[in-house]
């Protein structure tokens, strides 16, 4: 819910959560946040606190923003959310 780079880190090829504030698996809450974000800002790198870092590199910020939009949208997030859920274990029927 709080997509800011100060909350995440990178270890090898994995993004790791450093701050669990705002962590949720409630799809309705996630979807609402994603839809609002699509309408509210044009530059994900700015929302993530990278504006000053990338101010002189519009080529990098543009690629970053394009990739962010491709990955952080309702369809993509829902796909990853449902793929990452463990299978439901069902109790064996009693005889």
C-alpha positions in Angstrom: 0.0 0.0 0.0 3.0 2.3 0.5 5.2 1.9 -2.6 8.2 3.8 -1.5 11.7 2.6 -2.0 12.6 3.3 1.6 10.4 0.3 2.6 12.1 -2.2 0.3 15.6 -3.5 -0.3 17.2 -5.7 -3.0 19.1 -8.9 -2.3 20.6 -10.5 -5.5 17.6 -10.7 -7.8 14.9 -10.4 -5.1 13.1 -7.4 -3.7 12.7 -7.7 0.1 10.3 -6.0 2.4 12.0 -3.9 5.1 9.0 -2.1 6.6 5.7 -4.0 6.9 3.7 -0.9 7.4 0.8 -0.9 5.0 1.2 -4.6 4.1 -2.1 -6.2 3.1 -3.5 -9.0 1.1 -7.0 -7.6 0.9 -7.6 -7.4 -2.8 -10.3 -4.7 -2.6 -8.0 -2.4 -0.8 -5.1 -3.1 -3.2 -7.3 -2.6 -6.3 -8.6 0.7 -5.0 -5.1 1.9 -4.3 -3.8 0.9 -7.7 -6.7 2.5 -9.5 -6.2 5.8 -7.6 -2.5 5.8 -8.3 -3.1 5.4 -12.0 -5.1 8.5 -12.1 -3.1 10.6 -9.6 0.4 10.6 -11.0 2.2 10.4 -14.3 5.7 9.5 -12.9 6.1 6.5 -10.6 9.7 7.4 -10.1 8.6 10.6 -8.5 6.1 8.9 -6.2 8.9 6.5 -5.2 11.2 9.2 -4.1 13.6 9.0 -7.1 12.9 12.5 -8.6 16.2 14.1 -7.5 18.2 10.9 -8.2 17.0 10.7 -11.8 16.5 14.4 -12.5 19.4 14.4 -15.0 18.5 11.0 -16.6 15.1 11.2 -18.3 16.1 8.2 -20.3 16.4 6.0 -17.1 13.3 7.6 -15.4 11.3 7.0 -18.5 12.2 3.3 -18.7 11.6 3.0 -15.0 8.2 4.5 -15.3 7.2 2.3 -18.3 8.4 -0.8 -16.5 6.6 0.2 -13.3 3.3 0.7 -15.1 3.7 -2.6 -16.8 4.1 -4.4 -13.5 2.1 -2.4 -11.0 -1.4 -2.5 -12.4 -4.5 -4.3 -11.2 -4.2 -7.2 -13.7 -0.5 -7.9 -13.0 -0.8 -7.5 -9.2 -3.8 -9.8 -9.1 -2.1 -12.4 -11.2 0.9 -12.4 -8.8 -1.2 -12.3 -5.7 -3.2 -15.4 -6.7 -0.1 -17.2 -8.0 1.7 -16.7 -4.7 -1.1 -18.0 -2.4 -0.4 -21.4 -1.0 -2.8 -24.2 -1.9 -5.7 -24.6 0.5 -5.3 -27.8 2.6 -8.5 -29.7 3.0 -9.1 -32.2 5.8 -9.6 -35.7 4.7 -13.3 -36.8 5.0 -14.1 -38.8 8.2 -15.3 -42.3 7.7 
